[in-house]
């Protein structure tokens, strides 16, 4: 726009929208909306949210006309034989039409009372004036929505010029034509593809895949201008599909949105494959390390990152969308074709691209120059993409296991989970990582491949190094899961079932468990079997049941290969026997006894049972003090016991009965934060919303074999959800606290799978005691442990126990879980948009989001990239000058706001 007069003129035209009634559609006034702006920044700055809302609420007929004229202009230029011609059919007009629509749509979606109007206007039957032979620069092609009778407030609709019936034709709904046009523009020669492709294909829209990779081996030249046009078009497609943001998370998976349903179900196969491969290749071919000098991200900005960000986000929006049942028996074609990929070279390309992006934040952590490398912002989205491919493509799952690439992804996923386990703002990412591990573990070949020795631990970031570790990948995975539980202070309680399900899935295939790993499993059992934990709420016993299932699977399927684990069980035999004889009376007596001991020692409130698990010494940092459970967390875990031997000698940790009995249901919707905003990514709803229980339970009941060995257990195959309902015989006090009853205990205690373990103890304990007694005789072999391990290996235990069928705990989707997942994705997109264009564009800034909550937070402290106050004026100038260098490269803008945003994106980084 350049000159100040032009900006002022455009602003006056914006004001006119909300001041006049029924501006005619053929008024030359409308031309200013695609002729005056010169950038997205002009549109988003001069067409403010207040202007849009004022027009929407007071003069909806003008907003309706504006949408009609800009879409008509866009459709006309799309079909113009000379587009893009600077004089006859300028590219500028298309871009400004796209920008105007991008700006308007979120404010239409946010107003719930406009839902019916939006349905009729965008999706109703429509007649369109036929295109003239000659198209002049000032002509406006008018679209008429037949169903639209009146606008909000009783105002008359726009009246088109009087024409004969032969001048109109019935066409597809406005939004369908808009979506089709935008998809075509993504592959339009001279707009998003090089002009040379027009001569080759003899068509303006050849649907050529943007880059080589999946589905194409032909490199396609590009330019900054072509990529900028792709960015603008992708942004509008995201704006159209962002109606999801304005629907509560518990409703979205049930009803869906018309735009996304149309996009993923109605497109032709050729279009789907071209768009899928283009977005996939653009995302995965990006190499952040193609060139780099330390701290280059402070001076330069990479314009290609914006294109990659939008490509990945739209790809995930298409792949994650669950087609609602109301749409009929139709499938998401993008998920379908992603699941049909099968070429080895395609899988190799995808694995290399995903691991390169996920590795970059790890490399930034291990750099010798702190802050010299900028972590990519879309690592969480890349984890989402990896998870989606795992779920839909069984050939891909086999590929990463057969080629040993599964080891890389296990370590990468564990890195993000461990790194952010205590950050509530990233708990959505951590939970997703845990679900990815569970999905991987469902493959039997994955469990077997984990028996490979893990030798490269010293190359990992410091937070992932387990001191003195020596073992297999299975050892490392189990010890990492143990660390997630013991060091997360209860923040991950909602996904403990998924962590234990992962262990249960790999347990039947594990060989040569180390002594340390075996001790960690026994320590988890010791904590979960304490009265304070079992009586704390109605569902904790399901965690104990899952852990027992894992322990049984190791014994029943790999007994001879795991003598260390069997020996660890024998050393803790009294705990298993005590659990068999557990009663409500004895449990409450133990809790009261521990409470009295605490008071006698003058300590504050006793800690919960899970705090009795000692924090693993694998952390390189000093042990942290015990974390006293907060009332709002189910339980917390901290450092306590010093060694396995002491664990055997000490009594169970003291418990506060009152605190233990009170457990707030875990909220499955953690927060997604930006420098100034906090977002509950997993579909946060008001406290009364059922979405707060959206994280699905993953654990099933017992095996058939175990059921046959136990007393009557009609409910034994029920999932934790049904077990919880069965356990409703536990009473609740008027304050809402759970009170266990003997009847409630009888619904689950007889079903615990103790038979196999108690059989092993009965068979081996006498022989082990005899071996230990011989060791005390003078002149005996001092290496008693080896003798016991040999005894365990050779004992005919497998003849006395019957192996249960191997069971797999799959990740179970529900409507609430899908709502959580969708809100997590759109939370990432919302945060990313605040920074992606350095403050010049914020598509959803200031809108009323319903999918998750937006909470204003205080800005971070002063830094070079985010100076504050008059004292930092020199720093501000320096940042702006450095930023101008980057703007010359990227074409961005934003000045001081750009600098302010940086602190936020740095805080959230690639992990958000």
C-alpha positions, 0 to 999 in steps of 0.5 A: 500500500505504501503511501499513507493516503492509500492506507487512510483511504482503505481504513475509511472504506472499512469504516463505511462497512459499519456505517451504511446500510445495504451497500450495492454489490455493483458499487465501485466501492468494493474494488478497494478491498482487493486493489488497495492492500499490499500485504497481509499486514495491511489487511490485518492491521487496518481491518481490525477485529472491532471493525469486523464485529461492528459490521457483523453485529450492526450491518450483516448485509454488508459483510455478506456482500463483501464475502460475495464480491471477494469470492466472486472476484477470486473465482473469476480470476481463477478461471481467467485465461490470462491469470496471473497477468499484472494488467488484466488479471493481477495476482495482487487481487487474488492475494487480497481476496484471500487475505480478506476472507482469512481475516473475516471467517474466524469472527463469523465462526465465533458468533454462535447465533450466526450458525444458521445464517452461516449454514444457509449462506455458505452451504445452501443451494445457490444460483450464480450469474453466468460469466460474461464473454468480456471481463472488465476490471470493474465488473463484480460477479455476483453470487446469490444464496437462494436460501438466504431470506433475511439477515440478522436483525431483520434487515433485507438481504442484498438485492442483485441487479435485475436480470433474466432467468437465463443469466443464472445457473445453479452451482455448488454451495459457496464454501464448496466452490471456495475450497475447490478454488483454493486447492486449485490455487495451490497447484496453479501455474504462475501462482504457486508453480513455475510458469514453465509447467504450463507449457508442459502440462497444457493446463493451468492446474496440473496438480504437480507435487511441490517437491520430490519425495513421497509419490514423486522423484522429480524436483520442482523449482520454486521461488520466494514469490511462489512460496509466499503465495502458497503460504497465503493460500494455506493460511486461508484453508486453515482459517476455513477449517478453524471452525473447529476452534469455536466448537466445544471439545466434547461436541466437535468429534460428534458433529464435526464441521462441514468444511473439513468433512467436504475436504476429506471426503469429496475430493478426487483421488488425484487431488487428494494424492497431490495435496497429501504428498505436497504437504508431506514432502514440504514438511519432511524435506525441510532441513534446518541444518542445511546451513548454520552459523551459531546464533544465526536465528537472531540475525536471520529468519528463515521464510521457508519455516513459515511454509513448512509450519502451515504445510504440517499444520494443514496436513495434520488437520486433514489427517486427524479429522474424524468424519462424524457418523452423521455424515454416513459411511464415508472415510477420511480419504487422506488417512486412507491414502496415507495408510496405503503407502508401501514403497520402502523409499517412501518410508525411508524418506519419511523416517529421515525427515521426521527424525531430523526435525525431532532430533533438532531440539535434542541437538540444541540441548547438547550444543556447547554454545547455549542458545546458539541453535534455535529449537524448531517450533513444530516438534510436537506436531511432528510427533503427531504426524509420526503417531498418525502414520503409526496408526494408519499404516501397518507396513510403516510399523513393520518398516521402522522395527525391521530397520532398527529405526524404532530405537531412534524414535523410542529415544526421541519420544522419551526425550520429549516426555522426560524433558517436559514431565514437570511443565504443566503447560506441556503436559499435553505433549508429554501425554501424547508421547506416552500414548505413542509409546503405547501404540508402538508397544502394541506390535509384538515385533517391537517388544522382541526388538527391545532385547537389543543392548543399548550402548549409546546412552552417553550421547543423550542429553543430560536429563536422559542419562541413567547413571550406571546404566547397563542393559537393553533397550527394554531396560532403558524403556522400563527405567524411563517409565519408572522415572516418569512416574517417580519424578513427575510429582503426580502431574502425569497421573491421568496417563499412568494406565498408558505407561503401565499398558506399555510395560504390559505389552512388551513384558511377554517378550522381554529377556535378560531384565537387569537387576536394577530394572527388576528392582524398579518394578518391585518398587512400583508394586510395593507402592501400589500395594500399600493400603494408603494407595489402594484405599485412596480412590475407587480406581487405583487398584486397576493400576496394581492389576495392570502391573501384576499382569506385566509381572505375570507375563514375564514369568509365564513367557520368559521365565528362564530368561529373567532370573534377576526379576524372579529373584527380585520377587523372591526378595519381596515375597512378604509383600505379595503374601500381605496383599493376598491377605489384605482387608479393609480393617487391616488397611485402615489400621496400617494407615492410622498407625503411620499417621500416629508415627508422623504426628509423634515425630512432629512432622506435618501431614503424612505423605501418600503411598506413592511417595514411598517409591524412591526416586531413581539414582539415575538422575544426574542431579541431586535427589530432590526432597519428598514432595508432599501431595497437593490436594488437587493431585491424586498422589505425588512421588518423590525421593525417599528410600536409599536402596533396595535392601532398605526397602525390604527392611523399612515399613510402608511410608506413613499415610495421611488417611484424609488426604489419601481418600480425597482424590480429584479426578485427573484433568486430561487437558493440560495447557499449551502456552505462549509468551502471553497466553496459556491454552489448555491444549487437550480440549479444556472445558469448564470444570463440569464438562465431561471432556475433563475425563477425555484421556481414555483408559487403556487397561483391560481386565485379566486373562482367561487363564487367570480367571480360571484360577481365581474365585467367581469373577464375573466382572474380571474382563471389564475395562477400568471404566466398568470396574470403576462403576462396579466399585461404586459400592464404595461410599462417598461422604457429603464432601465428595470424598471416597470412602472404601467399604468391604463390599467394594474391596470384594469387587476387585481384590479376588481378581488380582492376578497373584496366582502365578507369582505366589506359585513361584514363591512357594516353589523357589523360596525354600530352595533359595533359603537353603542356598543362602543358609549354605552360604553362611557355612565357612568355606562356602562359595562367596558368590551366592547371587550367581548360585541363586540365579543358576538355581532359578534358571534350572528350576522346573517352574514352567511345568507348574504354571500355565502361560496365559495368552499374550494380550495386547493393550491397544490405544482406545479412541472415544469421542472425548479422547478425539476432542482432547486430541483435536484441541491439542492440535488446534492449541498448537496452531493457535500458539504458532500463529502468534509467532509464525509471521512475527506479529504481523498476522494473528488469524485468531487473535482476539476471537472467542475460542471454545475448543480450549481456554485462552488465559492471559499470562504475564510476559517473561523477564527482560532479555536481548530478544525481548527488552523492556522499559526505557532502560532497554531502549538501546536493546530495542533498537539493536533488536529492530536493526537485527530484525530488519536484516531478517526482514530483507530475507523473509519479507516479514515485518513487525518491528517491536512487536516482533521482538516481543513475540520472540521471547514467547516462542523461545519459551515454548520452543519446538515443544510449545 
